[in-house]
């Protein structure tokens, strides 16, 4: 039986990451190393990580079944990078209620096979694309964004345009308003219209999304 690491599970979220009432299940581990990482404890294994099987996660999530059904809500997988755990999520979906929504807060910087594991039941992808400019992306995350662009295009060829929210941050010291506008233009060229522009800000020497 496979297990996956979690950095936290948060119940009763309202319209923050998908429709209705959702539970956020945040996985440990991420392929990126964003300079202002919002969840640094997700990057490497540490004592805050807790391991669950798909059945154990289902036991934690299922008490909210009626809330989910009444509000068109469900579960949102975040992290870290949830799509790295696509096999675990697929197994979870097989035992959970198919009427729930299944949302993914992701960078999309994963191999195509991970997307294919969840495409048949994914309700929504909330994609933080950082910046579409490859140089800015690399400087900020340490990785290139070729896979991100390919995966966005792939999702659009599968008709997911209306099921994608793209988040484009203004990242102090890395991109400008002008860069962000270029990213927005490129995203719109794929036919995606749900775009959330926001800014990373600092509090107590930590960065947080705004
Ligand atoms: S994608 Fe998220 S979890 Fe991963 S390094 Fe960037 S901010 Fe941190």
Boltz pocket constraint, residues with backbone or C-beta under 6 A from the ligand:
constraints:
  - pocket:
      binder: B
      contacts: [[A, 30], [A, 31], [A, 32], [A, 33], [A, 34], [A, 36], [A, 37], [A, 38], [A, 39], [A, 40], [A, 42], [A, 79], [A, 80], [A, 81], [A, 107]]
      max_distance: 6.0
